[in-house]
Amino acid sequence: MNISVTKVELAKNLLDTNSEVILKHVKAILNSYKTDLWDELNESQKQSVKKAQKQLEKGEGKSHTDVMKKYKKWLSK
């Protein structure tokens, strides 16, 4: 389903509801995603991300396209 269509459908459902409980739940869900993922990582994970960033800056990374070509046979199953 197209994300834009989903957004419109959800917006319509929110506008049509009179349930305070549903609105509170939706609000809580949306607020829970406002946290920064970086803050939720442990120190080891943060160090791994920083290491990967440095490798990319040095040109040591591989493009998404190259990785997908290599693993395509497993993705088609």
Phi, psi and omega in degrees: 000142179292134183298325179294320178295318179299317179299316180296317179297317179295317179300316179298315179299320179295319179292329182278339184278148174245009182276114178294328180296313179299314181298320178295320179295314179298317179298318180295319178298311181296320179293329181292339180267004179275356179284151179278124181303325180304321181292340182268352180278147174278173186298322179297317179295319179297319179296322178296319179295315180298319178298315180297320178298317178296320179297319179295320178299329179274359181079020183271357182275171175243147180288157177302320181299315179297318179295318181295324177298317183294320186256011183303321183299328179278335182282338184276356181280000000 
